[in-house]
Amino acid sequence: MRRIDLSVYLVLDPDLCAERGMVETARLAVEGGATVVQLRDKRADTAAMIETGGALKQVLAGTGVPLIVNDDVEAAMAIGADGVHVGQSDMAAEEVRRRIGPDMILGLSIGTVELAHALDSSVVDYVGVGPVFPTSTKPGHPPAIGYEGLAAITAACSVPVVAIGGLKRQHVVDTLKTGVNGLAVVSAICGTPDPRQATADLVSAVREART
């Protein structure tokens, strides 16, 4: 099993990170304790993703924090990223696994119990479940599932779960009560006045909730 610490999973957003840039935001977040960094930029082509991803790879070198690339399998492989994350409307997980080989991490977005039951743990390493709450960082997302939906889907999963969708520090305790392994956040870190401190606050809240 390709293991990943999903505790505080940063999803980078180019618009929210515009002032500092995604690379500097990631650097500060990792200093604050972020356990995963995902590069997500729906408007960037593969060449741009490779350029940004290469810079992120340098920043993350030696930290032990994995770099996950959203959607773009070709970019992830060119960067030498630690993994790829795909959604239900992207390339099928089985095809992604065939392309990336056995060693890279593969994450998949799901939002129903049926999709949870259909997971193949030999293909997918973790799932992103949501959206828990409505979020402006992903326009056109499916209806929010709330804590009840999150708990039901998590209970049906055969792989680790990271919750996503409108999550902030004040949601940590109730989110972890559903059985998930961590929280994926965007605006809770990206675009904040101090990404390092914002991340440290999240990390602290997660630790407290687990004690």
C-alpha positions in Angstrom: 0.0 0.0 0.0 1.3 3.5 -0.9 0.8 5.4 2.3 -0.1 9.1 2.7 -0.7 11.3 5.7 -4.0 13.0 4.8 -4.2 15.1 8.1 -3.9 18.6 6.6 -4.1 18.3 2.8 -3.5 21.6 1.0 -5.1 22.1 -2.4 -3.5 25.0 -4.2 -5.7 27.5 -6.0 -4.1 29.9 -8.5 -6.6 32.7 -7.9 -6.6 32.6 -4.1 -2.8 32.2 -4.1 -2.4 35.0 -6.7 -0.7 37.5 -4.3 2.0 35.2 -3.0 1.9 32.6 -5.7 1.3 28.9 -5.3 4.9 27.9 -4.8 5.5 30.3 -1.9 2.1 29.5 -0.4 3.0 25.8 -0.4 6.4 26.5 1.2 4.8 28.4 4.0 2.1 25.9 4.5 4.6 23.0 4.7 6.5 25.0 7.3 3.2 25.2 9.2 2.8 21.5 9.1 0.8 20.7 5.9 1.0 16.9 5.2 0.1 16.9 1.5 0.3 19.5 -1.3 -1.9 19.2 -4.4 -1.4 21.3 -7.5 -4.8 22.1 -9.0 -5.1 24.6 -11.8 -8.0 23.9 -14.2 -6.9 26.7 -16.6 -3.3 25.7 -17.0 -2.1 23.5 -19.9 0.3 20.6 -19.3 3.4 22.8 -20.0 2.4 25.3 -17.4 1.5 22.5 -14.9 5.0 21.0 -15.4 6.6 24.4 -14.8 4.7 25.1 -11.6 5.0 21.5 -10.5 8.8 21.5 -11.0 9.1 24.5 -8.8 6.9 22.9 -6.1 8.9 19.7 -6.3 12.0 21.8 -5.5 10.3 23.5 -2.5 9.1 20.2 -1.1 12.4 18.4 -1.6 13.5 16.9 1.7 10.3 17.7 3.6 8.7 14.3 3.2 5.5 16.1 2.0 4.1 14.5 -1.2 3.2 16.5 -4.2 0.0 15.4 -5.9 -1.1 16.7 -9.3 -4.8 17.1 -10.0 -6.1 15.6 -13.3 -3.0 15.9 -15.5 -1.4 12.5 -15.6 1.2 13.5 -18.2 2.3 16.5 -16.1 2.5 14.4 -12.9 4.8 11.9 -14.6 7.0 14.6 -16.2 7.4 16.4 -12.9 8.2 13.2 -11.0 5.3 14.0 -8.7 4.4 11.6 -5.9 0.9 11.1 -7.1 -2.2 12.1 -9.1 -5.7 12.9 -8.1 -8.6 12.4 -10.5 -12.3 13.1 -10.4 -15.3 11.1 -11.7 -15.3 13.0 -15.0 -11.5 12.5 -15.6 -9.6 9.5 -16.8 -10.8 6.3 -15.2 -8.8 5.3 -12.1 -7.8 1.9 -13.6 -6.4 3.6 -16.7 -4.5 6.2 -14.6 -3.0 3.3 -12.5 -1.9 1.5 -15.6 -0.2 4.7 -16.9 1.5 5.8 -13.6 2.6 2.3 -12.5 2.4 0.7 -9.1 4.5 3.2 -7.0 2.8 6.6 -7.5 -0.1 7.6 -5.2 -3.6 7.7 -6.8 -6.4 9.6 -5.3 -10.0 9.7 -6.5 -12.9 12.0 -5.8 -16.2 10.4 -4.8 -19.5 11.7 -3.4 -21.8 8.7 -2.9 -21.9 5.4 -1.0 -22.3 3.5 -4.3 -19.0 4.9 -5.5 -17.4 4.0 -2.2 -18.5 0.4 -2.5 -17.1 0.2 -6.0 -13.6 1.2 -4.9 -10.7 -1.1 -5.7 -8.0 -0.7 -3.0 -5.4 -2.2 -5.3 -5.9 0.7 -7.7 -6.8 3.7 -5.5 -4.8 4.7 -2.4 -7.2 7.3 -0.9 -10.4 9.1 -1.8 -11.5 12.7 -1.5 -15.1 12.8 -0.2 -17.3 15.8 -0.6 -18.2 18.5 -0.9 -19.0 18.6 2.8 -20.2 22.2 2.4 -20.8 24.4 -0.6 -17.6 25.9 -1.8 -16.8 28.7 -4.3 -13.4 27.3 -5.2 -14.9 24.6 -7.3 -17.8 26.0 -9.3 -20.5 23.5 -10.5 -19.7 21.0 -7.7 -22.4 18.4 -6.8 -24.7 19.1 -3.8 -23.1 19.3 -0.4 -23.3 16.1 1.5 -22.9 17.4 5.1 -21.5 15.5 8.0 -24.1 12.8 7.8 -23.3 12.0 4.2 -19.6 12.2 4.9 -19.9 9.7 7.7 -22.0 7.3 5.6 -19.6 7.4 2.6 -16.5 7.1 4.9 -17.9 4.0 6.6 -18.3 2.4 3.1 -14.8 3.1 2.0 -12.0 0.5 1.8 -9.3 3.1 1.6 -8.3 6.2 3.7 -10.6 9.3 3.3 -9.8 13.0 3.2 -12.9 15.3 3.5 -13.1 18.3 1.2 -15.5 21.2 0.5 -15.7 24.5 2.4 -13.8 23.2 5.4 -12.2 25.6 7.9 -10.6 25.3 11.3 -13.9 25.4 13.1 -15.0 22.3 11.3 -12.1 20.1 12.3 -13.7 18.4 15.3 -17.0 17.5 13.7 -15.3 16.4 10.5 -12.9 14.0 12.2 -15.8 12.6 14.2 -17.1 11.1 10.9 -14.1 8.8 10.7 -12.1 10.5 8.0 -8.3 10.6 8.0 -7.9 14.3 7.4 -9.2 17.5 5.9 -8.4 18.9 2.4 -8.6 22.7 2.5 -8.2 25.5 -0.1 -9.3 28.9 1.2 -8.5 28.0 4.8 -4.8 28.4 3.8 -4.6 29.9 0.3 -5.0 33.7 0.3 -4.8 34.0 4.1 -2.6 36.8 5.5 -0.3 34.2 7.0 -0.4 30.8 5.4 2.2 29.3 7.7 0.1 30.3 10.8 -3.2 29.3 9.2 -1.8 25.9 8.6 -0.3 25.6 12.0 -3.7 26.4 13.5 -5.3 23.7 11.5 -2.6 21.2 12.4 -3.0 22.1 16.1 -6.8 21.7 15.9 -6.4 18.2 14.2 -4.0 17.1 16.9 -6.3 18.3 19.7 -9.3 16.6 18.1 -7.4 13.3 18.0 -6.3 13.3 21.7 
